[in-house]
Amino acid sequence: MKRLLLAALSLLAAPAFASIPPGGDRHEGDGPYTQLILRGVNVINGTGSPAYGPADVVIEGNRIGEIRMLGADITSIRPEDRPKLKAGGREMDLTGYYVMPGLIDMHGHIGGDEQGVSADYVYKLWMGHGITTVRDPACGNGIDWCAQETRRSAANAIVAPRIFPYAYFGMGRDKPMTTPEEAREWVREMKKKGAVGMKCFGYRPEVLQAAFEELGKQGMRSACHHAQLDVARVNVLTTARWGLTSMEHWYGLPEALFDDRTVQDYPAAYNYSNEADRFGQAGRLWAQAAEKGSDKYEAVIKELLDLDFTIDPTFTIYQASRDFMRVRRAEWHDRYTLPSLWDFFTPNRDHHGSFFFDWGTEDEVAWRDNYRRWMAFVNDYKNRGGRVTVGSDSGYIYKIYGFGTIEELELLREAGFHPLEVLRAATLNGAQALGAADRIGSLEPGKLADIAVVRENPLANLKVLYGTGHIRLGSDGRPTRVGGVDYTIKDGIVYDAKQLLREVREMVATEKKKRGIEHYAQPGDE
């Protein structure tokens, strides 16, 4: 992935991709059934409506057939008022549990050769957290690999979420594109190979504009990380006008909001290739943008709203920038982070995102202010009717798969989203941004049976969705762990989410034993 990124940002030809092995054949999950009934659940349907229950959810094959509301008191429900189980069907007594649409991670890289992780490690962490759909932005294992895994997941041949493959702009070519027609040809070729969208970092304007025009003609969607090497010519407003459907992170948005400058206030010694410079100054960028309520701010937000533009902020991936110690020592690392991934995270000038060479108080304070301004814009965009989605970009900067996605939910809550708005961003909004809301993203009859089942109420505390659960003081005065997704249902197939996470823990324990590691050491440890 790092080679891919550096090639993109250096305007060099796209590199050859080093693919990891594909996911193993599926041996887990029960179903789909001719009929599956989830009895007595509380329903969070993903549309923003309040939870209701008890209800019986009837699944027929791989689709939701009926959601029957049963009143307010399950003890007073007559058997004849409940859906009847058909011969050969299965019912699950989930009285008091909560069900919601499977989560959609709009920025989910499927590992990479540099991180040294397997596809199964990534997939099981995602599925173990109730994530049933991911958009792979850039297909870092190659478009052929990504398209094949997409087909295998659709056929449920692997234990994996649904995959929406977005090809990185220029991948598969042995030299840079220099004409608009080359860009159009590339888009058509990627569609033939199975891509449903494009991810870009920026490019020569006339070439990139042609790619967006062709994407529109082909009915494909797009994502963009507006990298600093091109953002002075092409910011979020530029690409949105050309047809970009979603922006990643926040690069390009402050630049669109400049009203007293045209380029970022880079120090004279700034070197983009030095990631300590890149990320250190990125944390000072929002302070250079137009203030909320200013004419420039209002003009930009109005135009993006008019364009039905999607913001996929990925707050979580930069969280270490504002609190390095907290993120580095997250409680799940010892049991869920592979040694190779921990090595990749450790400060290193040769690893993308491992930029904590001398990260100090001043950097973190700047980033906290950056978050305050950034979150305020995103919340304002949502409040005015704009679409905001959930993406994690895990696999970098001490963020691991699944856990990073749940952290993103918490960060949207911090930004001002109501918990129902948070879950809508993680479900229906993502489906809309993918052009798939007719089949996924909400719990409604006729849609595919992609469902996360959890014993605790996520609206009261999003932390109960973490695979490590949440610490709560019990009635006996002792702290206990509660939560974690219990079942992940994809395409009507029921997976034991906790078992999937146990398998990940076993992978990590095995690798740590091979290396003689008990706990991950910190720099300076004896």
Buried (B, 14 or more C-beta within 10 A) or exposed (E): BBBBBEBBBEBEBBBEBBBBEBBEEBEBBEBBBBBBBBBBBBBBBBBBEEBBBBBBBBBBBBBBBEBBEBEEEBEEBEEEEBBEBEEEBBBBEBEBBBBBBBBBBBBBBBBBBBBBBBBBBBBBBBBBBBBBBBBBBBBBBBBBBBBBBBEBBEEBBBBBBBBBBBBBBBBBBEEBBEEBEBBBBBBEBBBEBBBBBBBBBBBBBEBBBBBBBBBBEBEBBBBBBBBBBBBEEBBBBBBBEBBBBBBBBBBBBBBBBBBEEEEBEEEEEBEBEBBBBBBBBBBBBBBBBBEEEEEBBEBBBEBBBEBEBBBBBBBBBBBBBBEBEEBBEBEBBBBBBBBBBBBBBBBBEEBBBBBBEEBEEEBBEBBEBBBBBBBBBBBBBBEEEBBBBBBBBBBBBBBBBBBBBBBBBBBBBBBBBEBBBBBBBBBBBBBBBBBBBEEBBBBEEEBBBBBBBBBBBBBEBBBBBBBBBBEBEEEEEEEEEBBBBBBBBBBBBBBBBBEBBBBBBEBBEEBBEEEEBEEBEEEEEE
